[in-house]
């Protein structure tokens, strides 16, 4: 890594979450600052590690600042149009080593949007990277803690010879449209979870300027997301500072909508970013039988043969979220 920052490190600041079985994979700004400063740290990477700022598109001089020493990771290296699904394995097998990433590299991810970092985290996990971590609250949390930002071009990563594994090593964490159809046809296969805002779930809005069709997948449970006016918002999952809410709070609203660790949960959103954050939070909480539906609403709604629903016309836009969720559960079991 390049020269570390010299921030005012608070030795008394809590470094880890006590409510997460996989606590070491959600790091704090204080912990990251100590790691960059070369200090011995609990849960420090055992071997090579990389820090990436994750964004949609290449770095530009007008971009906001980034954490000093962080490399740049363009999400377009991992997902591709028109449906924004994962790129083919052959491409990943070339691109990950070019980023300095092997399967045994510890990868720490941050960025302007936590959901973008989570998208990268999920796809790296599917590929087989064994130690992926998110900065809780992303780069905004780093800056809010008082640590400096760099504004020049991020350093280029040093490539490695190969990834070291055949891809994908963990394909069970990603499902496609045919698997979702099978899940909806046989509820014993699991629960399809809509990580979309209330207005998206009801069909009031598609949530995206690039997606014309409103509505949602018929038969999905509502896992919630955030502000209907922001397609990146996950404020139902995060506090006002963008950090993950207590696990108990998330589990409560999941449980109320029939989303439990006893059944496979396949998360989806519009294209994959928000679903990936819900996936990662579930994984942090110890859930193992989980996946992301890569195509999401964009792919599902592009095929008129797929069953969809606009709930607003039946439930009414003014009903409380709990009533809407309960009505939908009744619909699922009718």
C-alpha positions as CSV (number, residue, x, y, z in Angstrom):
1,X,0.0,0.0,0.0
2,X,1.1,3.6,-0.4
3,X,1.9,5.9,2.5
4,X,-0.7,5.7,5.3
5,X,-2.6,8.6,6.6
6,X,-1.8,10.2,9.9
7,X,-5.2,10.7,11.4
8,X,-6.2,11.3,15.1
9,X,-6.7,7.7,16.0
10,X,-8.9,7.2,19.0
11,X,-7.7,4.2,20.9
12,X,-10.9,4.0,22.9
13,X,-13.2,3.8,20.0
14,X,-15.0,0.4,19.6
15,X,-13.6,-1.5,16.7
16,X,-16.0,-4.4,16.3
17,X,-19.7,-5.3,16.4
18,X,-20.7,-7.7,19.2
19,X,-24.0,-8.7,17.5
20,X,-22.5,-10.2,14.3
21,X,-21.0,-13.7,14.2
22,X,-18.9,-12.6,11.3
23,X,-17.8,-9.4,12.9
24,X,-14.4,-9.2,11.4
25,X,-15.9,-8.6,7.9
26,X,-17.5,-5.3,8.9
27,X,-14.6,-3.0,9.8
28,X,-14.6,0.5,11.3
29,X,-12.8,3.6,10.2
30,X,-10.7,3.5,13.3
31,X,-9.6,-0.1,12.6
32,X,-8.8,0.7,9.0
33,X,-6.8,3.8,10.0
34,X,-4.7,1.6,12.4
35,X,-4.2,-1.0,9.6
36,X,-3.0,1.7,7.2
37,X,-0.8,3.1,9.9
38,X,1.0,-0.2,10.2
39,X,-0.2,-0.8,13.8
40,X,-0.7,-4.4,15.0
41,X,-4.5,-5.0,15.0
42,X,-6.9,-7.6,16.1
43,X,-8.3,-9.5,13.0
44,X,-5.6,-8.0,10.8
45,X,-5.2,-9.7,7.4
46,X,-3.0,-12.8,7.6
47,X,-1.5,-12.2,4.2
48,X,-1.7,-9.8,1.3
49,X,-4.5,-7.3,1.4
50,X,-6.0,-4.6,-0.9
51,X,-8.2,-1.6,-0.1
52,X,-10.6,-0.4,-2.9
53,X,-12.8,2.5,-3.5
54,X,-15.7,1.1,-5.5
55,X,-17.6,3.3,-8.0
56,X,-19.6,3.1,-11.1
57,X,-17.1,4.1,-13.8
58,X,-13.4,5.0,-14.0
59,X,-11.8,7.6,-11.7
60,X,-12.2,11.2,-12.8
61,X,-10.5,14.3,-11.4
62,X,-13.9,15.7,-10.4
63,X,-14.7,12.7,-8.2
64,X,-14.9,13.3,-4.4
65,X,-11.9,12.4,-2.4
66,X,-11.0,8.8,-1.6
67,X,-9.2,7.1,1.3
68,X,-5.4,7.6,1.0
69,X,-3.8,4.4,-0.4
70,X,-7.1,3.0,-1.7
71,X,-7.1,1.6,-5.3
72,X,-10.0,2.3,-7.6
73,X,-12.5,-0.5,-8.5
74,X,-15.0,0.3,-11.3
75,X,-18.1,-1.9,-11.0
76,X,-18.2,-2.2,-14.8
77,X,-15.3,-4.6,-14.4
78,X,-17.6,-7.0,-12.5
79,X,-21.0,-6.4,-14.1
80,X,-22.1,-5.5,-17.6
81,X,-25.0,-4.1,-19.6
82,X,-27.7,-4.4,-20.7
83,X,-29.0,-6.3,-17.6
84,X,-26.0,-5.5,-15.3
85,X,-25.4,-9.1,-14.5
86,X,-22.1,-10.5,-13.5
87,X,-19.5,-10.6,-16.3
88,X,-18.5,-14.0,-17.6
89,X,-16.1,-16.0,-15.5
90,X,-13.4,-15.9,-18.2
91,X,-13.4,-12.1,-17.9
92,X,-13.3,-12.2,-14.1
93,X,-10.4,-14.6,-14.3
94,X,-8.4,-12.0,-16.2
95,X,-9.6,-8.9,-14.4
96,X,-9.2,-9.9,-10.7
97,X,-5.5,-10.7,-11.0
98,X,-5.0,-7.4,-12.9
99,X,-6.5,-5.8,-9.8
100,X,-4.0,-7.6,-7.6
101,X,-6.7,-10.0,-6.2
102,X,-6.2,-13.7,-5.6
103,X,-8.6,-16.0,-3.9
104,X,-6.6,-15.7,-0.7
105,X,-6.2,-11.9,-0.8
106,X,-8.0,-9.9,1.9
107,X,-10.1,-7.3,0.1
108,X,-11.5,-4.3,2.0
109,X,-14.1,-2.3,0.1
110,X,-15.5,1.2,0.5
111,X,-16.8,4.0,-1.7
112,X,-19.4,6.7,-2.0
113,X,-22.3,4.2,-2.0
114,X,-22.1,1.2,0.5
115,X,-24.3,-0.7,-1.9
116,X,-21.8,-0.5,-4.7
117,X,-19.1,-1.8,-2.4
118,X,-21.5,-4.6,-1.4
119,X,-22.1,-5.5,-5.0
120,X,-18.4,-5.9,-5.5
121,X,-18.1,-7.8,-2.2
122,X,-20.8,-10.3,-3.3
123,X,-19.3,-10.9,-6.7
124,X,-15.9,-11.4,-5.2
125,X,-17.3,-13.9,-2.8
126,X,-19.1,-15.8,-5.6
127,X,-15.7,-15.9,-7.4
128,X,-14.1,-17.4,-4.3
129,X,-12.3,-14.6,-2.5
130,X,-12.3,-16.0,1.0
131,X,-11.8,-12.8,3.1
132,X,-13.9,-9.9,1.9
133,X,-14.7,-6.9,4.2
134,X,-16.8,-3.8,4.1
135,X,-16.0,-0.5,5.7
136,X,-19.1,0.2,7.8
137,X,-20.6,3.5,6.7
138,X,-18.2,3.5,3.7
139,X,-16.0,6.5,2.8
140,X,-18.4,9.0,4.4
141,X,-17.8,7.3,7.8
142,X,-14.0,7.6,7.3
143,X,-14.3,11.3,6.6
144,X,-16.9,11.9,9.4
145,X,-14.5,10.3,11.9
146,X,-12.0,13.0,11.0
147,X,-9.6,11.2,8.7
148,X,-8.3,12.9,5.6
149,X,-9.2,12.2,2.0
150,X,-6.9,12.1,-1.0
151,X,-7.9,13.9,-4.1
152,X,-5.3,12.8,-6.7
153,X,-5.5,9.7,-8.9
154,X,-5.7,6.5,-6.8
155,X,-2.6,4.3,-6.9
156,X,-2.8,1.5,-9.5
157,X,-2.8,-2.0,-7.9
158,X,0.1,-4.3,-8.5
159,X,-1.2,-7.3,-10.6
160,X,-0.7,-10.9,-9.5
161,X,0.0,-13.8,-11.8
162,X,-3.3,-15.6,-11.3
163,X,-6.5,-15.9,-9.2
164,X,-5.5,-19.3,-7.9
165,X,-8.9,-21.0,-8.3
166,X,-11.3,-22.1,-10.9
167,X,-14.3,-19.8,-11.2
168,X,-16.9,-19.6,-9.7
169,X,-15.8,-21.2,-6.5
170,X,-19.2,-20.3,-4.7
171,X,-21.9,-20.4,-7.4
172,X,-24.6,-21.1,-4.9
173,X,-24.5,-17.5,-3.8
174,X,-25.9,-16.3,-7.2
175,X,-29.2,-17.4,-8.8
176,X,-30.6,-16.8,-12.2
177,X,-34.1,-16.3,-13.6
178,X,-34.7,-20.0,-14.2
179,X,-33.8,-20.7,-10.5
180,X,-36.2,-18.0,-9.4
181,X,-39.0,-19.4,-11.4
182,X,-38.4,-22.8,-9.8
183,X,-38.4,-21.2,-6.3
184,X,-41.7,-19.5,-7.0
185,X,-43.2,-22.7,-8.3
186,X,-42.1,-24.6,-5.2
187,X,-42.1,-22.6,-2.0
188,X,-40.0,-25.3,-0.3
189,X,-37.1,-24.1,-2.3
190,X,-36.9,-20.8,-0.3
191,X,-38.1,-17.2,-0.1
192,X,-37.6,-14.6,-2.8
193,X,-36.9,-11.3,-1.0
194,X,-37.5,-7.9,-2.6
195,X,-34.9,-5.4,-1.4
196,X,-36.7,-2.4,-2.9
197,X,-38.3,0.7,-1.5
198,X,-42.0,0.8,-0.5
199,X,-43.0,2.6,-3.7
200,X,-41.1,0.1,-5.8
201,X,-42.7,-2.8,-4.0
202,X,-46.2,-1.4,-4.4
203,X,-45.6,-0.5,-8.1
204,X,-45.9,3.2,-7.7
205,X,-42.5,3.7,-9.3
206,X,-39.9,1.4,-11.0
207,X,-37.2,3.1,-8.9
208,X,-35.0,3.7,-12.0
209,X,-35.1,6.2,-14.9
210,X,-33.8,3.3,-17.0
211,X,-36.5,0.8,-16.1
212,X,-39.9,1.6,-17.5
213,X,-42.0,-1.2,-16.0
214,X,-43.5,-0.6,-12.5
215,X,-44.4,-3.4,-10.2
216,X,-42.6,-6.3,-8.5
217,X,-42.2,-10.0,-8.8
218,X,-45.4,-11.8,-7.8
219,X,-44.8,-14.0,-4.8
220,X,-41.8,-12.1,-3.4
221,X,-41.6,-11.1,0.3
222,X,-40.8,-7.5,1.0
223,X,-37.4,-7.2,2.6
224,X,-37.5,-3.3,2.5
225,X,-34.7,-1.0,1.4
226,X,-34.9,2.8,1.9
227,X,-36.0,6.1,0.5
228,X,-38.2,5.7,-2.6
229,X,-36.6,8.8,-4.2
230,X,-33.1,7.3,-4.1
231,X,-32.4,4.1,-5.8
232,X,-29.2,3.6,-3.7
233,X,-30.9,4.2,-0.4
234,X,-30.7,1.5,2.3
235,X,-31.8,3.6,5.2
236,X,-34.1,0.9,6.5
237,X,-30.9,-1.1,7.2
238,X,-28.6,1.8,8.2
239,X,-28.5,4.5,10.8
240,X,-28.3,8.2,9.9
241,X,-24.6,7.9,9.5
242,X,-24.9,5.1,7.0
243,X,-23.7,2.4,9.4
244,X,-25.4,-1.0,9.7
245,X,-28.3,-0.9,12.2
246,X,-28.3,-3.4,15.1
247,X,-28.8,-6.9,13.7
248,X,-31.9,-7.4,15.9
249,X,-33.6,-4.4,14.2
250,X,-33.1,-6.0,10.7
251,X,-34.1,-9.4,11.9
252,X,-37.3,-8.0,13.4
253,X,-38.6,-6.6,10.1
254,X,-37.4,-9.6,8.1
255,X,-39.2,-12.0,10.5
256,X,-42.4,-9.9,10.3
257,X,-42.4,-10.6,6.6
258,X,-41.6,-14.3,6.8
259,X,-37.9,-14.0,6.0
260,X,-35.9,-16.4,8.3
261,X,-32.6,-18.2,8.2
262,X,-34.5,-21.5,8.2
263,X,-35.3,-21.1,4.6
264,X,-33.1,-20.2,1.6
265,X,-33.4,-16.4,1.0
266,X,-32.7,-15.1,-2.5
267,X,-32.4,-11.3,-2.4
268,X,-33.0,-9.0,-5.4
269,X,-33.5,-5.3,-6.2
270,X,-33.5,-3.4,-9.4
271,X,-30.2,-4.6,-10.7
272,X,-28.1,-6.0,-7.8
273,X,-26.5,-3.3,-5.6
274,X,-29.0,-3.1,-2.8
275,X,-29.7,-6.8,-2.8
276,X,-26.0,-7.4,-2.4
277,X,-25.9,-5.3,0.7
278,X,-28.8,-7.2,2.2
279,X,-27.0,-10.4,1.3
280,X,-23.8,-9.2,3.0
281,X,-25.6,-8.1,6.1
282,X,-27.4,-11.5,6.3
283,X,-24.0,-13.2,5.9
284,X,-22.5,-11.1,8.6
285,X,-25.4,-12.2,10.9
286,X,-24.4,-15.8,10.3
287,X,-26.9,-16.8,7.5
288,X,-25.4,-19.3,5.1
289,X,-28.4,-20.4,2.9
290,X,-28.6,-17.1,0.9
291,X,-28.1,-15.8,-2.6
292,X,-28.6,-12.8,-4.9
293,X,-30.9,-13.0,-7.9
294,X,-28.5,-11.4,-10.4
295,X,-31.1,-10.2,-12.9
296,X,-33.4,-8.5,-10.4
297,X,-36.4,-6.5,-11.4
298,X,-34.7,-5.3,-14.6
299,X,-34.3,-8.8,-16.1
300,X,-37.5,-10.2,-14.6
301,X,-39.7,-7.4,-16.0
302,X,-38.1,-7.6,-19.4
303,X,-39.9,-10.9,-20.1
304,X,-43.7,-10.5,-20.3
305,X,-44.1,-14.2,-19.5
306,X,-42.8,-13.7,-15.9
307,X,-45.6,-13.1,-13.3
308,X,-45.6,-9.5,-11.9
309,X,-47.8,-7.6,-9.6
310,X,-48.7,-4.0,-9.0
311,X,-49.8,-4.0,-5.4
312,X,-51.0,-0.3,-5.2
313,X,-54.2,-1.0,-7.0
314,X,-55.1,-3.8,-4.6
315,X,-53.6,-2.6,-1.3
316,X,-53.8,1.1,-1.7
317,X,-50.8,3.4,-1.5
318,X,-51.7,4.8,1.8
319,X,-51.8,1.6,3.8
320,X,-49.1,1.1,6.5
321,X,-46.2,-1.0,5.4
322,X,-47.0,-3.8,8.0
323,X,-50.6,-4.1,6.5
324,X,-49.2,-4.3,3.0
325,X,-46.7,-7.0,4.0
326,X,-49.3,-9.0,5.8
327,X,-51.6,-8.9,2.9
328,X,-48.8,-10.1,0.6
329,X,-48.1,-13.0,2.9
330,X,-51.7,-14.0,2.7
331,X,-51.5,-13.8,-1.0
332,X,-48.4,-16.0,-1.1
333,X,-50.1,-18.8,0.9
334,X,-53.6,-18.6,-0.7
